[in-house]
Amino acid sequence: MDFKADPADPADPADPAEQLTPRRLRRYVAGLLPAQMVPAAFVVLPRLPLSPNGKVDRSRLPEPGQPAARRSRQPELEHRLAELFAETLHRPTVGSDDDFFESGGDSFLAARLVNRIRTELGCDVAVRTFFEAPTVAGLADRLATRSDPE
């Protein structure tokens, strides 16, 4: 793996160990593997637990953690948006903080989803807004706080 620092990104640390985050790792792996082979969860460890013979001790590996639960300001809107996200992505469910594009979405599916949101929810949302907030929670917050220009 080649995780190089991006000098244009002030949040991008120069230390390679600091660069390894689940989000960056997912993006990297998604560029190498077909979507169905990208792991659902990543856990960054300082070192792998080893058995006395030097092999990875799988029984000591941690379970992937779930993000802390947050309280929705718009639970009904989020629920309906999650249904539309899942239907568009052909997935059984989508979490509030799952990124649409990291979950297999692309610009064509995004345009289709925005059109369904407009039609089924009556929300006037710009495609640009969706690209800025590609999660159920992020989009619900945007829709709840302002109306989007076309």
C-alpha positions as CSV (number, residue, x, y, z in Angstrom):
1,M,0.0,0.0,0.0
2,D,1.2,3.5,-0.8
3,F,-0.4,6.1,1.5
4,K,1.5,9.2,0.6
5,A,1.0,12.6,2.2
6,D,-0.9,15.1,0.2
7,P,0.8,18.5,0.7
8,A,-2.3,20.3,-0.6
9,D,-4.4,18.9,2.2
10,P,-3.6,20.6,5.5
11,A,-5.4,17.8,7.4
12,D,-3.2,15.2,5.7
13,P,-0.4,14.2,8.1
14,A,3.1,13.4,6.8
15,D,3.5,10.4,9.1
16,P,2.2,7.3,7.3
17,A,0.9,5.8,10.5
18,E,-1.3,8.8,11.1
19,Q,-2.7,8.6,7.5
20,L,-4.2,5.1,8.0
21,T,-7.9,5.7,8.8
22,P,-10.8,3.4,8.0
23,R,-12.2,5.9,5.5
24,R,-8.9,6.3,3.6
25,L,-8.3,2.5,3.7
26,R,-11.9,1.9,2.3
27,R,-11.3,4.4,-0.5
28,Y,-7.9,2.8,-1.4
29,V,-9.3,-0.7,-1.4
30,A,-12.4,0.3,-3.3
31,G,-10.0,1.5,-6.1
32,L,-8.4,-2.0,-6.2
33,L,-11.3,-4.4,-5.7
34,P,-14.7,-4.9,-7.1
35,A,-17.4,-3.4,-4.8
36,Q,-18.6,-6.7,-3.5
37,M,-15.1,-7.5,-2.2
38,V,-14.6,-4.3,-0.2
39,P,-14.9,-5.2,3.5
40,A,-17.9,-3.7,5.3
41,A,-15.7,-2.6,8.2
42,F,-12.1,-1.7,8.9
43,V,-10.3,-1.6,12.2
44,V,-7.0,0.2,12.5
45,L,-4.7,-1.5,15.0
46,P,-1.2,-0.3,16.2
47,R,-0.1,-3.9,15.7
48,L,-1.6,-7.3,15.1
49,P,-2.0,-9.7,18.0
50,L,0.3,-12.6,17.5
51,S,0.3,-16.2,18.8
52,P,3.4,-17.7,20.4
53,N,4.4,-19.1,17.0
54,G,4.2,-15.7,15.3
55,K,0.9,-16.1,13.4
56,V,-2.0,-13.7,13.7
57,D,-4.1,-14.7,16.8
58,R,-7.6,-14.2,15.3
59,S,-9.3,-14.8,18.7
60,R,-7.6,-11.6,20.0
61,L,-8.7,-9.4,17.1
62,P,-11.3,-6.8,18.2
63,E,-14.8,-6.8,16.7
64,P,-15.4,-3.8,14.4
65,G,-17.0,-1.1,16.5
66,Q,-20.2,0.7,15.7
67,P,-20.2,4.5,15.6
68,A,-21.7,6.2,18.6
69,A,-25.5,6.6,18.3
70,R,-26.6,10.1,17.7
71,R,-30.0,11.6,18.1
72,S,-31.8,12.5,14.9
73,R,-33.5,15.9,14.7
74,Q,-35.7,14.6,11.9
75,P,-36.3,10.9,12.6
76,E,-39.2,10.5,10.1
77,L,-37.3,12.3,7.3
78,E,-34.1,10.3,8.1
79,H,-36.1,7.0,8.0
80,R,-37.6,7.8,4.6
81,L,-34.3,9.0,3.2
82,A,-32.7,5.8,4.4
83,E,-35.3,3.8,2.6
84,L,-34.7,5.7,-0.6
85,F,-30.9,5.4,-0.3
86,A,-31.2,1.6,0.3
87,E,-33.6,1.2,-2.7
88,T,-31.4,3.2,-5.0
89,L,-28.3,1.2,-3.9
90,H,-30.1,-2.1,-4.0
91,R,-29.2,-2.8,-0.4
92,P,-31.5,-4.1,2.4
93,T,-30.6,-1.2,4.7
94,V,-28.4,1.9,4.9
95,G,-27.3,3.6,8.1
96,S,-27.6,7.2,8.9
97,D,-23.9,7.8,8.6
98,D,-23.2,5.5,5.6
99,D,-21.7,7.5,2.7
100,F,-23.7,7.0,-0.5
101,F,-20.6,6.9,-2.7
102,E,-18.6,4.6,-0.3
103,S,-21.6,2.3,-0.3
104,G,-21.5,1.7,-4.0
105,G,-23.3,4.8,-5.4
106,D,-22.1,6.8,-8.4
107,S,-23.1,10.1,-10.0
108,F,-25.9,8.5,-12.1
109,L,-27.4,6.8,-9.0
110,A,-27.1,10.1,-7.1
111,A,-29.0,11.9,-9.8
112,R,-31.7,9.2,-9.7
113,L,-31.9,9.4,-5.9
114,V,-32.2,13.2,-5.9
115,N,-35.0,12.9,-8.4
116,R,-36.8,10.3,-6.2
117,I,-36.3,12.6,-3.1
118,R,-37.9,15.5,-5.1
119,T,-40.8,13.3,-6.3
120,E,-41.6,11.2,-3.3
121,L,-40.7,13.6,-0.4
122,G,-41.5,16.9,-2.1
123,C,-38.1,18.2,-1.0
124,D,-36.4,20.6,-3.3
125,V,-32.8,19.4,-3.2
126,A,-30.0,20.3,-5.5
127,V,-27.6,17.6,-6.8
128,R,-24.8,19.8,-5.5
129,T,-26.2,19.6,-2.0
130,F,-26.4,15.8,-2.2
131,F,-22.7,15.7,-3.2
132,E,-21.8,17.9,-0.2
133,A,-23.8,15.8,2.2
134,P,-23.9,12.2,0.8
135,T,-25.2,10.6,4.0
136,V,-28.8,10.2,5.3
137,A,-28.0,12.2,8.4
138,G,-26.1,14.9,6.5
139,L,-28.8,15.3,3.9
140,A,-31.6,15.3,6.5
141,D,-29.8,18.1,8.4
142,R,-29.4,20.1,5.2
143,L,-33.1,19.6,4.3
144,A,-34.3,20.5,7.8
145,T,-32.2,23.7,8.1
146,R,-32.7,25.4,4.6
147,S,-34.2,25.0,1.2
148,D,-31.9,24.2,-1.6
149,P,-31.6,26.3,-4.7
150,E,-32.1,24.5,-8.0
